[in-house]
Amino acid sequence: MRRHGHRYHHLLKQSNGGVKGMFGKLAIAAVVLVICMVSLVSTLKSSSSSPSRSEINVDTLWENAPSGGWRASSAPRSDWPTPPKQTNGYLRVRCNGGLNQQRSAICNAVLAARIMNATLVLPELDANSFWHDDSGFQGIYDVEHFIKTLKYDVNIVEKIPEISKNGKMRKLKAFKLEPPRDAPSSWYTSKALEKMKEHGAIYLTPFSHRLAEEIDNPEYQRLRCRVNYHALRFKPHIMELSKSIVDRLRAQGHFMAIHLRFEMDMLAFAGCYDIFTPKEQEILKKYRKENFAEKKLIYEQRRAIGKCPLTPEEVGLILRAMGFNNTTRIYIASGELFGGERFMGPFQSMFPRLENHSTIDTTGELAKNTMGLVGSAVDYMVCLLADIFMPTYDGPSNFANNLMGHRLYYNFRTTIWPDRKALTPVFIARENGHTAGFEEAIRRVMLNTNFGGPHKRISPESFYTNSWPECFCQTPAQNPADGCPPKNISDILESRLQGSGVTDDGFVGSDVASVTDK
């Protein structure tokens, strides 16, 4: 979840316990320090034994990552019947969380409707609880495009129709259910379907992470990609706002977008307090107590395992070590940064050409139209279209994860994904005065990360972060299952819809995708 506001604008304009408890904390700190130093020594030894320095070719990062012959393709490659006119009932869902958590929930809702042979009612977006924004689905996404794109997959209506009962028309009442977290598809074909047939409609709420991500059916996963990367298109005015920002950034050449997740809600959630003043720590702890489950969190431990967001200064040090210079233009996707100029200043001194959707437009016209969900949507599109994208913190179904997945699908656009756990001992050593070999150590860590090319998905990496290989095809295909769908896919789509007989010898099944893949 992310908070958008204009208070960040000025930042871009400006260059406890007893003796026993104390010993326990000291012991934990010592253990963490030892682990970090061992990791650092290992890195430096590796560096000194190498005959040459680690080098990163920054020029190649401004281009898309090598594809290995793979391209995005979410079209079905096996039997995929069109949805019947008569379904088992209506499915309503309430998607909670921020924009990108809701986006994943919408993908799951479409898949759940397909699994149950249900008619999907346009998903509800729970905007008020976080964004104080009542835009809803119709205010953010292009509804007509959404329904049209998925017409070969599920039946979708904007609202539950009225029914006649005792001579009167009344709205069909949906039976309310709370799905288990990460529920298997069998839950939907049993309990949920049973209630749907009994009542005619069901209402699933809340609906965040309520369908398992890993499903052993590639066609179901491809449907998720069709929803996420084709059907969910923002409304024209959002696309126009985003294009306006990108055009202004591109007018001066390449640009990088950074999701600088150094905001109060994430810092409180992560339990990363110790770098702040006592007053700031009180604010973070109060926020955590009011918004998250109680849990004992120790800063040194959290940082050592990579659970703390990178600070703005750390982001700058990484980029400088990689070889980016102070002429690099950077778009900041962020809400209000916690700690203010004290944390942003060092970053801006290294990279002064910083922008966000407020500062790009000196007239303030863009800023007036980029609040709440719309602001998040604009930031999403600018980060999607950026030459390079760098997240500073990733989590389940959040802004960074979805963007990394979308950029992978969007022709393997470069993503700089820092390994915070591996970088932590390097930063701690620097903070303790050990600066020799610092930038070399940073480069060695970064060379072991992925820059946006096709790679195997390994837990805990999310399907929404990496939909390879299910939503990609290869030319020439090394494995028959990875072959691309037929070239006349548009003709086949229309013929199946109309019931005519256009076929292709290279396609197995009775239907194809709801979009023409790139």
SVG drawing of the C-alpha trace seen along z (x, -y; Angstrom):
<svg xmlns="http://www.w3.org/2000/svg" viewBox="-47 -27 92 58">
<polyline fill="none" stroke="black" stroke-width="0.4" points="0.0,0.0 1.2,-3.5 0.2,-7.0 0.4,-9.8 0.5,-13.5 2.2,-16.7 4.2,-17.2 7.1,-15.4 7.2,-18.2 9.4,-20.4 11.9,-17.7 12.7,-17.6 13.1,-21.4 15.7,-21.4 19.5,-20.5 13.8,0.5 14.1,3.4 16.6,4.4 20.1,5.6 19.0,9.0 17.2,7.4 20.2,5.1 22.5,8.1 20.1,9.9 20.0,7.0 23.8,6.8 24.1,10.5 21.7,10.2 23.6,7.2 26.9,9.1 25.6,12.2 24.2,10.0 27.5,8.1 29.5,11.3 27.2,12.7 27.5,9.5 31.3,9.3 31.7,12.9 29.6,12.2 31.6,9.1 35.0,10.8 33.8,13.5 32.8,10.8 36.1,8.9 38.2,12.1 36.3,13.0 37.1,9.6 40.8,9.7 41.3,13.1 39.8,12.0 42.3,10.9 40.0,8.1 37.6,5.6 33.8,6.2 32.3,4.0 28.7,3.2 28.1,1.8 25.6,-0.9 24.9,-1.6 23.4,1.9 21.1,1.4 19.3,-1.4 18.3,1.3 15.9,4.2 17.4,7.4 18.3,10.3 15.2,12.4 16.7,15.7 14.0,15.9 11.2,15.6 8.3,13.2 5.1,12.5 2.2,14.7 -0.8,15.4 -3.0,17.1 -4.3,20.6 -2.4,23.5 -4.9,26.3 -8.6,26.8 -10.2,23.6 -14.0,23.5 -15.8,20.2 -18.0,19.5 -21.6,20.8 -24.5,18.4 -26.0,20.2 -23.7,20.0 -23.9,21.3 -24.6,17.9 -23.1,14.5 -19.8,13.8 -19.2,10.6 -15.8,9.7 -14.5,6.8 -10.8,6.2 -9.1,4.6 -5.7,3.0 -3.8,0.6 -4.1,0.3 -1.7,3.1 -3.0,5.5 -6.4,4.9 -5.0,5.6 -3.9,9.0 -7.2,9.6 -9.0,8.7 -6.9,11.3 -7.9,13.9 -11.6,12.9 -11.7,13.6 -9.9,16.9 -12.3,17.9 -15.3,17.1 -13.8,19.3 -13.2,22.1 -16.8,22.0 -18.4,21.2 -19.8,18.1 -20.8,14.7 -18.4,12.1 -19.9,8.9 -17.5,6.0 -15.1,6.2 -15.5,3.6 -12.4,1.7 -12.2,1.0 -10.7,-2.5 -12.1,-4.3 -10.3,-2.4 -6.8,-3.5 -7.0,-6.0 -10.0,-8.0 -10.8,-7.8 -14.2,-6.5 -13.2,-6.3 -13.9,-2.6 -13.3,-0.3 -15.2,-2.5 -13.0,-5.5 -9.7,-3.8 -10.1,-1.2 -11.6,-1.1 -14.7,1.0 -15.7,1.6 -12.2,2.7 -12.1,5.0 -15.4,6.8 -14.6,7.0 -11.1,8.4 -12.3,11.2 -15.4,12.2 -13.8,15.5 -12.9,16.3 -15.8,15.3 -19.1,13.6 -18.9,10.2 -21.7,7.8 -21.5,4.4 -24.1,5.2 -26.3,8.1 -29.6,8.0 -32.9,7.7 -35.2,10.8 -38.9,11.1 -40.3,12.4 -44.0,12.4 -44.7,10.0 -42.1,7.5 -38.6,6.8 -35.9,7.0 -32.1,7.2 -30.7,10.7 -29.0,10.9 -25.6,12.5 -24.6,14.9 -21.5,13.5 -18.5,15.7 -14.9,15.1 -12.5,17.3 -9.5,18.8 -6.2,17.1 -4.5,18.7 -7.5,21.0 -7.0,23.9 -9.2,24.1 -11.0,27.0 -12.5,24.6 -14.1,22.7 -15.5,25.8 -16.9,27.2 -17.9,24.8 -18.2,21.6 -19.9,23.3 -22.4,25.0 -23.4,21.7 -23.6,20.1 -26.0,22.7 -28.0,22.4 -28.4,18.6 -27.8,17.7 -25.0,15.3 -22.1,15.1 -20.1,12.2 -16.5,12.9 -15.0,10.4 -12.3,9.6 -10.6,10.8 -6.9,10.2 -4.7,13.3 -7.8,15.5 -6.7,17.9 -3.5,19.8 -0.9,18.3 0.8,21.5 -1.8,23.6 -0.7,26.6 -2.6,25.5 -0.7,23.2 -3.9,22.2 -5.3,20.8 -2.0,18.9 -2.2,17.5 -5.7,16.3 -4.3,14.3 -1.8,12.7 -4.5,11.8 -6.3,10.0 -3.3,8.3 -1.5,7.2 -4.3,6.9 -7.7,6.4 -6.8,4.1 -6.2,0.9 -6.4,-2.5 -9.0,-5.0 -8.0,-7.3 -7.4,-10.4 -4.9,-8.4 -3.1,-7.1 -2.9,-10.7 -1.5,-12.0 1.1,-9.3 2.1,-9.9 2.5,-13.6 4.9,-12.8 6.9,-10.3 7.1,-12.6 8.5,-15.4 11.1,-13.0 12.1,-11.5 12.6,-14.9 16.0,-14.9 16.9,-11.3 16.8,-8.1 15.3,-8.1 15.1,-5.8 12.2,-5.3 12.7,-4.4 10.0,-3.2 11.5,-4.8 9.6,-2.9 10.7,-4.9 7.3,-5.9 5.8,-5.7 3.5,-2.8 6.2,-0.5 8.9,-1.5 6.4,-0.8 5.4,2.5 9.0,3.6 9.9,2.6 12.9,0.5 13.1,-2.2 16.6,-2.7 17.9,-5.1 15.3,-7.7 15.1,-10.2 13.2,-9.2 10.2,-11.3 10.1,-9.7 10.4,-6.3 7.4,-7.0 5.4,-8.0 6.4,-4.7 5.6,-2.5 2.3,-4.2 1.4,-3.7 2.4,-0.1 0.3,0.5 -2.7,-1.0 -2.4,0.7 -0.6,4.0 -0.5,7.1 1.7,7.0 5.1,8.6 8.5,8.2 10.8,6.8 14.5,6.1 16.0,3.6 19.5,5.3 17.8,8.7 15.4,7.2 18.1,5.3 20.5,8.3 17.9,10.5 17.0,7.8 13.6,6.8 14.3,3.1 13.7,0.8 16.8,-0.8 17.4,-4.3 17.6,-7.0 21.3,-7.4 21.8,-3.6 20.0,-3.8 22.3,-6.5 25.4,-4.6 24.3,-1.5 23.7,-3.5 27.0,-5.4 28.9,-2.2 27.2,-0.6 28.5,-3.5 25.5,-5.9 26.6,-9.5 25.0,-12.7 23.4,-13.5 21.1,-10.5 17.5,-11.6 15.4,-9.8 11.6,-9.7 10.7,-9.1 7.5,-7.1 6.7,-7.6 4.4,-9.1 5.7,-11.3 9.1,-10.2 9.5,-9.7 12.3,-11.7 12.3,-14.4 15.4,-16.2 17.7,-14.5 17.4,-11.3 16.7,-12.7 19.5,-15.2 22.4,-12.8 20.6,-11.1 19.9,-14.4 23.5,-15.5 24.6,-12.4 21.7,-12.6 20.3,-16.1 18.0,-15.4 15.1,-14.0 11.5,-14.4 8.0,-13.1 4.6,-13.6 4.2,-16.9 7.5,-18.5 7.4,-17.5 4.7,-20.1 5.5,-23.5 1.9,-24.8 0.5,-22.3 -2.1,-21.0 -0.8,-17.4 -0.6,-17.5 -4.3,-18.4 -5.2,-15.2 -2.8,-12.7 -4.2,-12.1 -5.2,-8.8 -5.7,-5.8 -5.2,-8.0 -1.8,-9.1 -0.8,-5.5 -2.0,-4.5 0.0,-7.3 3.1,-6.3 2.6,-2.7 2.5,-3.7 5.5,-6.0 7.5,-3.2 6.3,-0.7 7.5,-2.8 10.8,-3.9 14.0,-2.7 15.1,-1.3 13.0,-0.5 14.5,-0.1 12.4,1.0 13.8,0.4 11.5,2.8 9.3,5.7 6.5,7.5 3.4,9.6 1.3,8.2 2.6,4.6 3.5,1.9 7.1,3.1 6.2,6.8 3.5,6.2 5.6,3.7 8.6,6.1 6.2,8.7 4.6,6.3 8.0,5.1 9.1,8.7 6.0,9.3 6.5,5.9 9.5,7.2 12.0,7.8 12.5,4.1 15.5,3.6 14.9,3.8 17.6,3.3 16.6,5.5 18.9,5.0 19.5,8.0 19.1,6.2 20.3,9.1 23.5,9.4 24.1,5.6 23.5,5.1 27.0,6.3 28.6,4.1 26.7,1.0 27.3,1.9 31.0,2.2 31.0,-1.3 29.1,-2.7 31.8,-1.3 34.6,-3.0 35.6,-0.1 35.4,-1.9 38.1,-0.1 36.6,1.9 33.1,0.7 32.0,-0.1 33.6,3.1 31.7,5.1 28.4,3.4 29.1,4.2 29.8,7.9 26.4,8.1 24.6,6.4 26.1,8.6 24.5,11.6 21.0,10.0 18.6,10.2 18.3,7.3 14.9,8.2 15.6,11.1 13.7,14.5 14.5,16.6 13.1,19.4 10.5,18.5 11.7,19.7 9.8,19.3 9.1,16.8 9.1,15.0 5.5,14.3 3.8,15.3 2.8,11.7 6.5,10.8 7.6,13.5 5.1,15.2 7.8,17.0 7.5,19.5 3.7,19.9 2.9,16.5 5.7,16.6 6.5,18.5 9.8,19.2 10.9,19.0 12.3,21.4 10.9,23.5 13.3,25.8 10.3,27.5 7.1,28.1 5.1,26.8 6.8,23.4 5.9,22.9 4.0,19.8 0.3,19.8 -0.8,19.6 -0.3,16.4 -4.0,16.2 -5.1,16.0 -7.4,13.0 -9.3,14.9 -9.7,17.9 -10.9,15.7 -13.7,14.2 -14.6,17.5 -15.0,19.3 -17.1,16.4 -19.4,16.6 -19.3,20.4 -17.7,20.6 -15.0,23.1 -11.7,21.2 -9.0,23.5 -5.2,23.8 -3.3,27.1 -0.8,25.8 -3.4,25.1 -4.9,27.8 -8.3,27.0 -11.5,25.2 -10.6,21.7 -7.8,19.2 -6.9,16.1 -8.9,13.0 -6.2,10.8 -3.7,10.6 -0.4,11.2 2.7,9.3"/>
</svg>
